[in-house]
Amino acid sequence: MADMCSIISISTVSSFSVFIWKIIVLLWPWYWFVIFLCLATWMTWEIITRNGSAHYNSANGFSPGFNRFVGSGTYMLLQSLLFLLFKIFFGESVYCMIWPYPVHLVLFLSTGLLLHLSGFWPYLKEPGYHRRR
């Protein structure tokens, strides 16, 4: 069973984000630079307008969309690094086993904690969220 999984997974793309970037580079070989430039412009705009009146500000001074972008980007970076380490130490067939998936779940849950401890996200959960009794 593991051999069959290895044969199938060797030809697949390592992660969804890598798949998306491969499509972008394949279809629009020079647009990756435009996408990078747009992202850099957006980040600069968010830093300049932090705690300003140009857009709705979350508790950290950035827009909610930018906070989601930073959260998903941090998770993608950590996920990519973990996948690279697993691939280096265990080979591509590591994802034919069950044990890497709980590690990814822990990584997903710890992304918010990491951003909270770094000071980027002031709250671990929404401040207006209360259980109804």
Secondary structure, DSSP 8 states (H G I E B T S, - for coil): -HHHHHHHHHTS-S-HHHHHHHHHHHH-TTHHHHHHHHHHHHHHHHHHTTTSSSS---TTSS-HHHHHHHHHHHHHHHHHHHHHHHHHHH-GGGGGSSTHHHHHHHHHHHHHHHHHHTTSSS-SS-TT-----
